Amino acid sequence: MNETENRETKAKFWLKRIGVLGFLFFLIKGLLWVGVAVFAGKALFD
């Protein structure tokens, strides 16, 4: 394995890791906003 292939492998690894972390971040953020909306709806209409 030469240096170029090693760099490409590392780059792919980090892109995948960032992609997974980005997906999880936005998933959790979205779920929290849904929770805020539900809480606000219950507070307003109860």
Buried (B, 14 or more C-beta within 10 A) or exposed (E): EEEEEEEEEEEEEEEEEEEEEEEEEEEEEEEEEEEEEEEEEEEEEE
